[in-house]
Amino acid sequence: MRLTVRRNRWTRATLLATWILASGCQRLPYIDESKPVPHDNMGRVALEDSEVKKATLLSSSLSMSMPKMAPPRTTNDPEAAEIWPMTLPEAIRIALDNSEVVRVIAFGAQGIPVGGFEPTPLNTGAGAGVASSLGSGTLQSVYDPAILETQIATALSNFDTAFTTSLLWGNAIQPFNNGVQGGSLSLTGTRYPIVSVNDSLTYQVGLSKRNATGGLMGIVHNVNWSYQNSSFLVWPSAYTTNLQLTLTQPLLGSAPLPGQAAGPPVGLEANRAPIVIARLNADAAVWRFKAEVMAEVRSTEQQYWNLAQAHVQLWAADRAVNLAQEIYNREQAELLVGRGTVADVAEAAQRLEQFNLDLVTRTSDVITTERQLRNLIGLPPADNRRIIPVTPPTEARLEPDWDSSVAQMLSFQPDIVQQQILVRVAELQLLIARNQLLPQLSLNALYQFNGLGQQLDTAEAVMTGATLKSLNPVIANAERAAGLNQNPGNYNNFITWQVGFTFQAPLGMRYPLANARSAQMVLLRSKAYLQQVVHQTTHSLARFFLEIDANYKQFKTASRLRAAAAQRLDAQRAYYEEGRITIDRFLDAVSQYATAVATEAQYKTTYNISIVALEEAKGTLLAYDNIAVAEGPHPRKAYIQARDIQQAHRQFHIPPDGPQYPVPPVGPPNGDITQPNPPPNAEDPNYPPMPAPVGPLGPAPTPIPPHVPTSTQPFLSQNGGSGGPALPAISSARPGSGTTGEMTLTSGPAGSGSSIASAMRAAGRAASDSGTGRSSPPPEDLPPLPVNIELPPLPPEDK
């Protein structure tokens, strides 16, 4: 029996342990599974999804509706319904007109942008996610200088007149255990608590203003009315008025007490320093904006020349495809009559496909480069128009003068000017910090007019000089001692004045000394930054001097290389037709010719970009392109508000000065309204007109950008076709070009479906057939050979 009981005990203990371990290792649910869990109706998911697809999300969630845009072009449909022959000044004007936010691409080595040819991403800092991860900093906008301009008014507001007023009513009913406190004195009979009733009215109005030296002037008028059930009062209710004139003028310094803010600056220069700092910050914002505008103009020109280069390279690829197709067709014909070989046909087919591959790549490059240019100048990716650059690139040699360029850089480079402004700001901040090294010593003055009366007008009259019958306690006591009756006298001019000095200073002056030391270090750092900025910009200037020289020589060498490749192609074609050379040599000549044309376009583009980069490094790019930064018109709402304010204040007659809001301008909204004035030393032949570019650049800049569509090569044309009218050929007159060129733009019917390659071929045929009526060999449709230039001699060979 005992064994049975013990066995039962062990069984129970084992079951208990098993339950405890199981309960300790299991995962408890976070919700009560015994309760019913609501489920969504899954049958509505498809319906809701279709409703979401039908919803106009863009128009309902954005503050502005998205415009309708044409689908982007691809290599399947590279053509557009219309050709847009765009000049470089036109591209710059469109970019500036569409640039509320300035779009730039970072300039890299040899004109290759840092991070690609797309504009710098905009980071608004709105929050985490895409908005904060697009870019590392915010872009400049046309509103940034205006925002900084408001800091001037903020600094001036410290000297605005302050108006204060208050009107307070009060009522107090309170028992007192003291008769004196309650307004009564009863020494006989039974004593009781005194009930005091007090009604009050307090009115205050005043003006205060800080003067230019830091003093605070004020004028305050106080009116106090009081009623009290007291037996001590002459009148149950009375008005007490006063007019206070105060002046607190700091005389020494503005050292703050521990844990407190610094006092007002002392002296005219120290009080003007915050205003001057605000003006300097606004000027620095304008120079920053100018720097960004120059970067945008440089980016636009850079992308414009890249688009022209892409068109030339597309023409070269299309030319190679045409020649390879002719070779392939001839080899097939030779094979059919038994004079050719399968190997020659295969080689021609292989090279034809290679050229076709390059043509597809070049076609994609043209579409991509045009889209990138559209991105820079603020146009949609596609609008049924194909942009064709028609401004000829500069081919003249630029030989800038180093001393003049350095002088222009020091005067007009925004980075240098902006850092000079920051140095001046640091100097003024050091002046304010040094003002806190001296303790505060102030002159305090008070002059007050007092008045009293049962009525308000009586109290005001007494305050301003009227007489008041009242007793003088000293005179009344003397009369009573002499046995005379106490007779009130007529008194006036109740004046209160006070003058004195206050002095306060922290013992040790550790905070003012640390603040002044910090301001000194900031000034030294600003000067070091200025030296570094000058150092960097000087190196950038020297870099572009080298790049201009090297790129020009590379461009001329590439021009001679292209001419030699054209001569070789002509000769190889004649030999191939005579059967004197094999097919591979002719195909190699075709490939070398296409590569030479593309290389020449590349170096020509690089040379023109280096000229623009030099002007940007000098800070004269805006003057070089006849661009002025000016303040634009106010929004239309501001003019409507001004009209309403004028109609509301009819006391002052304002003569009419035209319409309340400006008529929408036809031209650019921010045009240059300044008259061009010759710079100093303009007549001196030893110094070029500043900030005009230096060197043999042709005619001087004009105050209005020229709009002259010209081109250098006939392959930059409109849609192919022979029956369309031709645009007139006009010459280039862009400042700094140094060359003139002519171009005939042939046009065909819109929507003819011809490809870019066919347009290039038609342009080449139009250029070669003009005046002759017949076709000529391919090399004759090339531009004339360049003039030979002097290259540096080769180094001597080691013996």
Protein Blocks (a to p, Z undefined) as FASTA:
>chain_A
ZZmmmmmmmmmmmmmmmmmmmmmmpccdfbdfkbccddddfklmmmmmmmmmmpcfklmm
pmbdcddddddddfklmccfbdcdddfklmmmmmmmmmmbacdddddeehiaghijbdcd
ddehlagcjklmmpmbdcddfklmmmmmmmmmmmmmmmpccddddddddddddddfbfkl
nopacfehjdddddddddddddddddddddfkopacdddddddddddddfkbmblbdcdd
dddddddddfkbmcdcehiacdddedjklmmmmmmmmmmmmmmmmmmmmmmmmmmmmmmm
mmmmmmmmmmmmmmmmmmmmmmmmmmmmmmmmmmmnopacfklmmmmmmmmmmmmmmmmm
mmmmmmmmmmmmmmmnopafbehiacddfbdcdfbdcdddfklmmmmmmmmmmklmmmmm
mmmmmmmmmmmmmmmmpccdddddddddddddfbfklmmmmmnopacddddfklmmmmmm
nopacdddddehiacddddddddddehjlmmmmmmmmmmmmmmmmmmmmmmmmmmmmmmm
mmmmmmmmmmmmmmmmmmmmmmmmmmmmmmmmmmmmnopacfklmmmmmmmmmmmmmmmm
mmmmmmmmmmmmmmmmnopmmmmnopacddddddfklmmmmmmmmmmmmmbccddebjfb
dcddfbdfkbcfbdcdddehklpmkbccdfbdedjebjaddfbdcdddddfbfklccded
jkbccddddddfbehklpacddddddddehklpafklmmmmmmmmmmmgonlpacdfklm
pccddddddddddddddZZ
